[in-house]
């Protein structure tokens, strides 16, 4: 059994591709370029958002630690004052 031969079209040297192919190729290039630029802009905006959220989180954590330390120091000062009022440590 022999397979039928497929006829291949030989490109003619003087013939340009049709206009429709040129337009589709141009549109495809434009879509790729627009997609690349859009992706770059979205990435930049995403990075700025992440950096701002990180900075806010660090600020909140620092404020929380500061408040905790101030509370501990106030308790320590109160304990020292109470100890001084009751005369501790007593020396004989």
HUHUNOR-V512438 format. One record per backbone hydrogen bond with DSSP energy under -0.5 kcal/mol. CO is the residue of the C=O (numbers start at 1). NH is the residue of the N-H. E is the energy in kcal/mol with one decimal. If there is no record, write none. Layout:
co->[CO	CO]
nh->[NH	NH]
e->[E	E]
This chain:
co->[6	8	12	18	19	20	21	22	23	24	25	26	27	28	29	30	31	32	33	34	35	36	37	38	39	40	41	42	43	44	45	46	47	48	49	50	51	52	53	54	55	56	57	58	59	60	61	62	63	64	65	66	67	68	69	70	71	72	73	74	75	76	77	78	79	80	81	82	83	84]
nh->[8	10	15	22	23	24	25	26	27	28	29	30	31	32	33	34	35	36	37	38	39	40	41	42	43	44	45	46	47	48	49	50	51	52	53	54	55	56	57	58	59	60	61	62	63	64	65	66	67	68	69	70	71	72	73	74	75	76	77	78	79	80	81	82	83	84	85	86	88	87]
e->[-0.6	-0.6	-0.8	-1.6	-2.7	-2.5	-2.5	-2.4	-2.7	-2.5	-2.2	-2.3	-2.4	-2.1	-2.5	-2.8	-2.5	-2.3	-2.5	-2.7	-2.4	-2.2	-2.3	-2.4	-2.4	-2.1	-2.3	-2.4	-2.5	-2.2	-2.0	-2.4	-2.5	-2.3	-2.4	-2.3	-2.4	-2.4	-2.3	-2.4	-2.3	-2.4	-2.3	-2.4	-2.4	-2.4	-2.4	-2.4	-2.4	-2.2	-2.7	-2.5	-2.2	-2.4	-2.6	-2.2	-2.3	-2.4	-2.6	-2.4	-2.3	-2.2	-2.4	-2.5	-2.2	-2.2	-2.2	-1.8	-2.6	-0.7]
